[in-house]
Amino acid sequence: MDSVETSINSAGNNKKVNLLGYDLAHMKEFFSEIDEKSFRAVQVLKWIHQSGVDDFAQMSNVSQDLRLKLSKIAEIKAPEIIMEQKASDGTIKWLMRLDGGNSIETVFIPEDNRGTLCISSQVGCALDCGFCSTAKQGFNRNLTSAEIIAQLWIAYRQLRIISSDSNDESKTINALVKKNGVKRDITNVVLMGMGEPLLNLDNVVEAVHLMLDDHAYGLSKRRVTISTAGVAPALKRLGEECDVSLALSLHAPNDKIRDTIVPLNKKYPISEVLEACRFYFNGNTKKKQFIIEYVMLAGINDSEKNARELAVLLKKMPCKINLIPFNPFPNSGYECSKMQTINRFKDILHKAGYVTMIRKTRGEDIDAACGQLAGKVIDKSRRVHSVSVTH
């Protein structure tokens, strides 16, 4: 993210500063730069993220002069929703248009005791994992911190009722919308959408700070999860700057298999990635979780031998294992393991002492399942020569 001073200078050239992606530290810096008291940062942060306000005029406990001043140099700007799809199981997917002709996808997954929002961190993905439809769209750019947090901001606005007199700061958008008996309330956020979060670390960290901030969304560390394919150097840096749950997209019990299905492994092999994970957690998984993601590919990584090898590989790693049935897409070249095979794989891991779950496929009928998000990517990676959308 650009410095606050640089952003303000840009505002002087008729380009307004977008405050949507500013965490508390950057918001305080912003108000200092415009010669205003730092407590204004907390007020504006609450209005934006707790009340869902995008108009400075509605911020009733902010002086009229400051509201006018802010309207001239700043804005609260989010992507535009261009499509909303609802699956038969209640899953909702939004297609959001960004500047420059690209679009991203965000998914809300309602369950009986929680609601999980899956958000994107990049336009497309540069990692080119063969079993992931998202990666096959190519790569364009990183999302800004505003574009990342906007997905949560938009989802709250879409899922909740905004009171008609919401200019009262005490009345936040906390009235739950109920449909078919399901509370559509966001309790968990996972950065498992389009892109590799650790290749956009600065913007991801700033957005996560907002997710955790009590003046914004107030989520706990255990309820915010960053998913990575294993960018080892960034993992170590993440441990110094952020403290949330981690999901490692491992998908293989050895380097030979992983080199084939996760090309990043050729640069950061499994041993290096697991060492970075140990550094990240430093033996502490009480406040945050460590989850191993493992997509089940028929005849590739799903044998009993693979299961036993995985059990040995993860020995002394305090983790949970998610087995993910592969969600097919055209020309992938892979097939999903049979359920009997997946259950046998799970039993071997369970007997080895691991908490192991088979992830239930959600939103498959609207292409919102794991690995199916595609959006619209103007590819700059030269891996693909056409723009495609999964809808």
TORDRENRO-774658 format. One line per 4 residues: number of its first residue (from 1); their letters; for each residue z, x, y of C-alpha. Coordinates in pm, 1 decimal, decimal comma, padded with zeros to 6 digits. Example, Ala and Ser with C-alpha at 12.3 -4.5 7.8 and 13.67 -1.06 7.14 Angstrom:
<nodes>
1	AS	00780,0/01230,0/-00450,0 ~ 00714,0/01367,0/-00106,0
</nodes>
This chain:
<nodes>
1	MDSV	00000,0/00000,0/00000,0 ~ -00076,3/00123,5/00351,8 ~ 00215,6/00218,9/00573,1 ~ 00355,6/-00048,2/00802,4
5	ETSI	00261,1/00152,8/01110,9 ~ -00098,7/00182,5/00991,7 ~ -00109,4/-00192,6/00922,6 ~ 00022,5/-00272,8/01269,0
9	NSAG	-00234,6/-00042,8/01428,0 ~ -00500,5/-00228,9/01230,5 ~ -00361,8/-00553,5/01369,6 ~ -00435,8/-00416,9/01714,8
13	NNKK	-00801,6/-00421,7/01610,9 ~ -00787,8/-00798,0/01545,3 ~ -00693,6/-00750,7/01180,0 ~ -00364,6/-00922,8/01111,1
17	VNLL	-00093,2/-00777,3/00890,3 ~ -00043,7/-00977,9/00570,4 ~ 00333,8/-01008,2/00522,7 ~ 00307,1/-01178,7/00184,1
21	GYDL	00327,0/-00850,5/-00007,7 ~ 00601,9/-00681,1/00196,1 ~ 00929,3/-00621,5/00011,8 ~ 01253,8/-00612,8/00211,1
25	AHMK	01230,1/-00241,8/00295,4 ~ 00875,3/-00274,9/00430,0 ~ 00960,3/-00599,4/00609,0 ~ 01249,2/-00428,6/00791,2
29	EFFS	01018,8/-00141,6/00883,1 ~ 00765,7/-00391,0/01016,0 ~ 01019,7/-00560,6/01244,4 ~ 01148,2/-00224,7/01363,3
33	EIDE	00793,5/-00123,8/01457,7 ~ 00754,5/-00436,2/01671,8 ~ 01099,9/-00383,4/01833,5 ~ 01276,7/-00671,2/01659,1
37	KSFR	01614,1/-00682,1/01482,7 ~ 01617,9/-00601,5/01111,6 ~ 01791,2/-00929,9/01019,1 ~ 01463,7/-01103,8/01103,2
41	AVQV	01319,4/-00943,7/00789,9 ~ 01558,7/-01140,5/00567,8 ~ 01485,1/-01463,7/00750,8 ~ 01107,8/-01428,2/00717,5
45	LKWI	01133,4/-01311,1/00356,3 ~ 01326,1/-01627,6/00266,0 ~ 01081,9/-01852,7/00446,4 ~ 00783,9/-01699,9/00270,4
49	HQSG	00915,3/-01669,1/-00084,6 ~ 01194,1/-01925,5/-00116,1 ~ 01047,8/-02199,6/00101,5 ~ 00680,9/-02129,9/00029,9
53	VDDF	00592,5/-02130,0/00400,3 ~ 00267,0/-01977,3/00522,0 ~ 00291,9/-02087,1/00886,3 ~ 00523,6/-01902,2/01126,9
57	AQMS	00556,6/-02221,2/01333,8 ~ 00762,7/-02376,9/01051,5 ~ 01028,9/-02102,9/01059,5 ~ 01281,6/-02306,2/01255,6
61	NVSQ	01561,8/-02047,6/01275,7 ~ 01324,7/-01787,1/01421,9 ~ 01290,5/-01788,9/01800,5 ~ 00981,5/-01950,4/01945,6
65	DLRL	00882,6/-01627,9/02120,9 ~ 00898,1/-01432,0/01795,5 ~ 00703,3/-01700,0/01608,7 ~ 00429,1/-01677,0/01870,0
69	KLSK	00437,6/-01298,9/01854,6 ~ 00407,6/-01300,5/01475,0 ~ 00118,7/-01546,8/01479,4 ~ -00082,1/-01303,1/01691,6
73	IAEI	-00030,8/-00991,3/01480,2 ~ 00056,0/-01114,3/01128,0 ~ -00033,6/-01371,4/00865,7 ~ 00078,7/-01501,5/00526,7
77	KAPE	-00243,7/-01505,9/00328,1 ~ -00288,1/-01576,9/-00042,5 ~ -00601,0/-01600,2/-00260,2 ~ -00774,9/-01935,7/-00288,7
81	IIME	-00746,7/-02142,8/-00605,6 ~ -01101,2/-02225,9/-00715,1 ~ -01021,8/-02367,6/-01058,6 ~ -00719,3/-02508,7/-01241,0
85	QKAS	-00732,7/-02576,7/-01615,4 ~ -00467,7/-02740,1/-01830,4 ~ -00454,3/-02682,7/-02205,1 ~ -00347,9/-02937,7/-02463,8
89	DGTI	-00020,2/-02746,3/-02515,2 ~ 00072,3/-02761,9/-02144,2 ~ -00046,5/-02412,6/-02054,1 ~ -00205,3/-02393,9/-01708,5
93	KWLM	-00459,8/-02135,7/-01593,4 ~ -00562,6/-02075,8/-01233,2 ~ -00876,2/-01893,5/-01126,4 ~ -00817,1/-01739,8/-00782,9
97	RLDG	-01085,0/-01606,3/-00549,2 ~ -01022,5/-01273,0/-00376,4 ~ -01196,9/-01113,3/-00082,4 ~ -01518,6/-00938,7/-00183,3
101	GNSI	-01642,8/-01189,8/-00439,6 ~ -01402,9/-01108,1/-00723,1 ~ -01159,1/-01345,7/-00888,6 ~ -00853,0/-01314,7/-01110,5
105	ETVF	-00674,0/-01538,8/-01357,1 ~ -00306,6/-01632,2/-01376,0 ~ -00144,4/-01832,3/-01655,5 ~ 00170,5/-02044,2/-01672,0
109	IPED	00318,1/-02105,9/-02018,6 ~ 00583,7/-02380,6/-02033,7 ~ 00837,5/-02387,5/-02316,3 ~ 01148,4/-02593,3/-02386,4
113	NRGT	01391,3/-02340,5/-02241,3 ~ 01177,9/-02132,9/-02007,7 ~ 00851,3/-02106,8/-01817,7 ~ 00657,9/-01780,7/-01823,5
117	LCIS	00402,5/-01677,8/-01564,6 ~ 00148,1/-01417,4/-01674,6 ~ 00003,3/-01238,2/-01372,5 ~ -00272,5/-00983,9/-01314,0
121	SQVG	-00246,4/-00642,4/-01149,4 ~ -00611,7/-00536,3/-01126,0 ~ -00956,6/-00689,7/-01092,9 ~ -01075,3/-00627,2/-01445,9
125	CALD	-00947,7/-00334,6/-01650,3 ~ -01062,7/00025,1/-01690,4 ~ -00909,0/00089,4/-02033,1 ~ -01187,5/-00064,0/-02245,7
129	CGFC	-00974,0/-00168,4/-02543,4 ~ -01218,7/-00313,6/-02794,5 ~ -01011,4/-00617,4/-02893,1 ~ -00954,0/-00738,1/-02533,4
133	STAK	-01196,7/-00972,1/-02358,7 ~ -01049,7/-00877,9/-02020,5 ~ -01142,4/-00511,7/-02067,6 ~ -01502,0/-00606,1/-02151,6
137	QGFN	-01553,3/-00745,1/-01799,4 ~ -01543,3/-00397,2/-01646,7 ~ -01327,7/-00282,4/-01353,5 ~ -01352,9/-00328,8/-00977,7
141	RNLT	-01028,4/-00241,5/-00797,4 ~ -00651,1/-00257,6/-00784,2 ~ -00484,2/-00568,1/-00647,6 ~ -00274,4/-00528,8/-00334,1
145	SAEI	00097,8/-00606,0/-00349,8 ~ 00018,1/-00929,3/-00160,0 ~ -00240,1/-01032,4/-00420,7 ~ 00002,6/-00960,3/-00704,3
149	IAQL	00301,6/-01149,2/-00562,8 ~ 00068,9/-01424,8/-00436,6 ~ 00016,1/-01533,9/-00795,9 ~ 00388,1/-01612,8/-00825,4
153	WIAY	00397,0/-01763,1/-00475,1 ~ 00099,7/-01989,3/-00553,4 ~ 00238,9/-02093,2/-00891,8 ~ 00567,0/-02203,6/-00733,4
157	RQLR	00375,8/-02409,8/-00478,6 ~ 00158,5/-02566,4/-00746,8 ~ 00441,7/-02641,6/-00986,7 ~ 00705,6/-02763,0/-00744,5
161	IISS	00741,3/-03035,7/-00487,2 ~ 00757,4/-02915,5/-00127,6 ~ 00980,3/-03145,1/00072,4 ~ 00809,8/-03314,1/00366,6
165	DSND	01079,0/-03176,9/00597,6 ~ 01069,8/-02823,5/00451,4 ~ 01111,0/-02671,6/00799,0 ~ 01484,7/-02684,3/00722,1
169	ESKT	01557,0/-02338,5/00574,3 ~ 01826,6/-02475,6/00341,8 ~ 01575,5/-02698,4/00164,9 ~ 01385,4/-02461,5/-00060,1
173	INAL	01115,0/-02569,5/-00300,5 ~ 01350,2/-02619,6/-00591,7 ~ 01261,4/-02974,3/-00697,2 ~ 01110,7/-02939,0/-01042,7
177	VKKN	00792,9/-03113,6/-01136,9 ~ 00820,6/-03273,6/-01480,7 ~ 00524,5/-03368,0/-01691,7 ~ 00543,3/-03484,2/-02051,1
181	GVKR	00913,9/-03398,9/-02048,5 ~ 00852,7/-03027,0/-01981,4 ~ 01019,2/-02859,8/-01684,2 ~ 00752,2/-02659,4/-01504,9
185	DITN	00986,3/-02400,6/-01364,3 ~ 00912,8/-02026,0/-01363,0 ~ 01196,4/-01835,7/-01529,5 ~ 01004,0/-01529,4/-01653,3
189	VVLM	00722,4/-01317,2/-01514,0 ~ 00510,2/-01085,0/-01726,2 ~ 00251,5/-00845,5/-01589,3 ~ 00027,3/-00895,0/-01891,5
193	GMGE	-00275,0/-01047,3/-01721,0 ~ -00586,8/-00864,3/-01610,2 ~ -00549,8/-00488,6/-01567,3 ~ -00318,1/-00198,9/-01653,0
197	PLLN	-00013,9/-00228,4/-01421,6 ~ 00076,7/00140,3/-01434,6 ~ -00263,7/00237,0/-01295,5 ~ -00167,0/00038,5/-00983,2
201	LDNV	00192,3/00153,1/-00969,4 ~ 00271,4/00144,6/-00595,1 ~ 00154,8/-00213,6/-00545,9 ~ 00309,9/-00331,9/-00872,0
205	VEAV	00648,7/-00180,8/-00784,8 ~ 00650,0/-00343,3/-00440,3 ~ 00565,7/-00683,2/-00590,8 ~ 00834,5/-00641,8/-00857,5
209	HLML	01091,0/-00561,5/-00588,5 ~ 01015,9/-00903,6/-00441,3 ~ 01052,3/-01071,5/-00780,2 ~ 01400,0/-00922,0/-00819,0
213	DDHA	01518,8/-00963,9/-00458,8 ~ 01776,9/-01240,6/-00412,2 ~ 01617,6/-01315,6/-00074,5 ~ 01287,1/-01384,0/-00251,9
217	YGLS	01272,1/-01494,1/-00619,0 ~ 01596,7/-01350,2/-00758,1 ~ 01472,2/-01294,7/-01113,4 ~ 01680,8/-01076,8/-01346,0
221	KRRV	01557,0/-00744,0/-01481,8 ~ 01535,0/-00890,9/-01830,0 ~ 01305,6/-01168,7/-01708,6 ~ 01044,4/-00946,5/-01546,5
225	TIST	00828,6/-00749,3/-01789,7 ~ 00567,9/-00484,7/-01718,5 ~ 00315,7/-00440,5/-01997,8 ~ 00139,1/-00107,8/-02042,2
229	AGVA	-00098,6/00055,7/-02287,6 ~ 00092,8/00377,9/-02232,5 ~ 00017,1/00567,5/-01910,5 ~ 00284,4/00827,1/-01986,3
233	PALK	00322,7/01001,0/-01644,3 ~ 00341,9/00666,9/-01462,9 ~ 00600,8/00543,5/-01714,8 ~ 00830,5/00827,0/-01617,4
237	RLGE	00781,0/00754,6/-01248,0 ~ 00836,6/00382,9/-01307,2 ~ 01180,2/00467,2/-01447,7 ~ 01271,7/00625,6/-01116,7
241	ECDV	01146,8/00343,3/-00895,3 ~ 01186,8/00020,8/-01090,1 ~ 01419,3/-00115,3/-01355,7 ~ 01274,4/-00405,1/-01551,1
245	SLAL	01179,1/-00490,2/-01908,2 ~ 00890,6/-00305,7/-02067,5 ~ 00625,0/-00410,0/-02318,2 ~ 00425,3/-00133,8/-02485,6
249	SLHA	00081,9/-00235,2/-02616,2 ~ 00099,8/-00008,8/-02920,0 ~ -00126,2/-00188,8/-03171,3 ~ -00132,5/00096,1/-03423,6
253	PNDK	00112,7/00302,7/-03631,7 ~ -00077,2/00632,3/-03591,6 ~ -00310,8/00815,5/-03354,7 ~ -00614,8/00788,4/-03582,2
257	IRDT	-00620,6/00408,5/-03562,6 ~ -00504,0/00391,1/-03201,8 ~ -00771,0/00634,8/-03080,6 ~ -01028,7/00383,9/-03202,5
261	IVPL	-00885,2/00060,6/-03062,6 ~ -00698,8/00192,0/-02753,7 ~ -00912,5/00468,7/-02596,0 ~ -00627,8/00568,5/-02361,3
265	NKKY	-00452,8/00712,7/-02667,5 ~ -00690,5/01010,4/-02665,0 ~ -00534,8/01113,1/-02333,8 ~ -00176,2/01004,3/-02402,3
269	PISE	-00105,8/01005,9/-02779,7 ~ 00166,4/00795,5/-02936,7 ~ 00430,8/01071,4/-02944,1 ~ 00392,2/01134,0/-02570,5
273	VLEA	00401,1/00764,3/-02488,3 ~ 00714,0/00696,0/-02694,0 ~ 00886,2/00994,0/-02533,1 ~ 00805,8/00845,8/-02190,6
277	CRFY	00953,2/00514,3/-02309,0 ~ 01273,0/00689,3/-02415,2 ~ 01291,2/00845,8/-02068,9 ~ 01236,0/00505,0/-01906,5
281	FNGN	01520,6/00337,0/-02091,1 ~ 01748,7/00639,8/-02120,9 ~ 01932,4/00463,7/-02402,5 ~ 02005,0/00151,7/-02194,0
285	TKKK	01845,5/-00173,8/-02306,9 ~ 02133,9/-00405,2/-02216,2 ~ 01990,7/-00518,0/-01882,7 ~ 01627,2/-00494,0/-01984,0
289	QFII	01421,5/-00531,2/-02299,2 ~ 01179,7/-00304,8/-02485,2 ~ 00905,3/-00494,3/-02664,3 ~ 00636,1/-00350,4/-02888,8
293	EYVM	00311,2/-00548,8/-02876,1 ~ 00098,2/-00526,5/-03190,3 ~ -00228,7/-00719,8/-03220,1 ~ -00318,1/-00802,8/-03579,9
297	LAGI	-00674,5/-00696,0/-03664,2 ~ -00803,3/-00769,0/-04012,8 ~ -00863,9/-00454,1/-04213,6 ~ -00784,2/-00227,5/-03919,4
301	NDSE	-00408,1/-00208,8/-03865,7 ~ -00259,6/-00482,9/-04083,0 ~ -00192,9/-00328,1/-04426,3 ~ 00148,8/-00300,2/-04588,3
305	KNAR	00114,5/00076,8/-04550,5 ~ 00059,4/00030,1/-04177,1 ~ 00375,4/-00183,0/-04155,5 ~ 00588,4/00076,6/-04331,4
309	ELAV	00439,7/00350,6/-04114,4 ~ 00521,3/00150,5/-03801,3 ~ 00880,4/00105,6/-03918,1 ~ 00920,6/00482,2/-03952,2
313	LLKK	00746,3/00551,9/-03620,1 ~ 00983,4/00327,9/-03423,3 ~ 01300,7/00449,8/-03593,5 ~ 01588,6/00481,1/-03344,4
317	MPCK	01385,0/00296,0/-03079,4 ~ 01589,6/-00010,7/-02968,6 ~ 01295,0/-00248,4/-02957,9 ~ 01169,7/-00589,2/-03059,4
321	INLI	00825,5/-00625,8/-03215,2 ~ 00573,8/-00896,5/-03124,2 ~ 00295,3/-00944,8/-03376,5 ~ -00001,7/-01100,3/-03195,2
325	PFNP	-00271,5/-01284,9/-03391,1 ~ -00602,5/-01160,2/-03252,9 ~ -00774,5/-01414,8/-03029,0 ~ -01146,6/-01384,6/-03104,8
329	FPNS	-01419,9/-01370,3/-02842,6 ~ -01798,2/-01320,6/-02872,8 ~ -01921,2/-00979,4/-02992,1 ~ -01574,5/-00830,3/-03026,1
333	GYEC	-01644,5/-00694,2/-03373,7 ~ -01290,5/-00781,8/-03488,1 ~ -01135,2/-01061,2/-03687,9 ~ -00780,5/-01190,4/-03691,1
337	SKMQ	-00562,3/-01101,6/-03988,2 ~ -00487,1/-01386,8/-04224,0 ~ -00152,4/-01556,8/-04165,2 ~ -00038,2/-01452,0/-04511,7
341	TINR	-00103,5/-01088,8/-04416,5 ~ 00078,0/-01126,3/-04083,6 ~ 00381,2/-01280,1/-04253,3 ~ 00393,4/-00999,0/-04508,6
345	FKDI	00369,5/-00743,4/-04226,3 ~ 00657,0/-00918,8/-04048,9 ~ 00873,5/-00923,0/-04364,9 ~ 00837,3/-00546,7/-04411,6
349	LHKA	00945,7/-00479,8/-04052,4 ~ 01229,3/-00730,0/-04078,0 ~ 01363,0/-00564,9/-04393,8 ~ 01347,1/-00230,4/-04209,0
353	GYVT	01588,3/-00375,6/-03950,8 ~ 01355,0/-00478,8/-03667,9 ~ 01367,5/-00808,1/-03480,8 ~ 01006,9/-00915,3/-03536,8
357	MIRK	00830,5/-01225,3/-03407,0 ~ 00483,4/-01367,4/-03450,2 ~ 00360,0/-01472,2/-03109,9 ~ 00245,8/-01830,6/-03094,9
361	TRGE	-00103,4/-01859,8/-02951,8 ~ -00094,1/-02063,1/-02629,7 ~ -00372,8/-02194,7/-02411,7 ~ -00647,4/-02097,4/-02653,4
365	DIDA	-00857,3/-02404,5/-02571,1 ~ -00889,2/-02288,0/-02207,7 ~ -00930,1/-01915,3/-02287,6 ~ -00579,2/-01844,5/-02158,1
369	ACGQ	-00444,6/-01673,2/-02469,2 ~ -00351,0/-01306,4/-02494,6 ~ -00651,6/-01082,2/-02430,0 ~ -00879,6/-01366,9/-02317,6
373	LAGK	-00836,2/-01353,2/-01939,3 ~ -01157,9/-01254,6/-01769,1 ~ -01187,2/-01396,5/-01418,4 ~ -01494,9/-01274,3/-01232,4
377	VIDK	-01537,0/-00900,2/-01194,8 ~ -01801,3/-00718,7/-00994,2 ~ -01796,2/-00416,7/-01221,5 ~ -01778,5/-00068,7/-01069,9
381	SRRV	-01704,2/00111,9/-01394,8 ~ -02069,1/00104,7/-01510,5 ~ -01954,7/-00013,9/-01853,5 ~ -02118,5/-00353,1/-01813,1
385	HSVS	-02431,7/-00458,1/-01630,9 ~ -02363,9/-00823,9/-01573,1 ~ -02087,0/-01039,8/-01437,7 ~ -01940,3/-01288,1/-01686,2
389	VTH	-01680,7/-01560,4/-01669,8 ~ -01509,9/-01707,4/-01973,7 ~ -01515,0/-02065,3/-01850,1
</nodes>
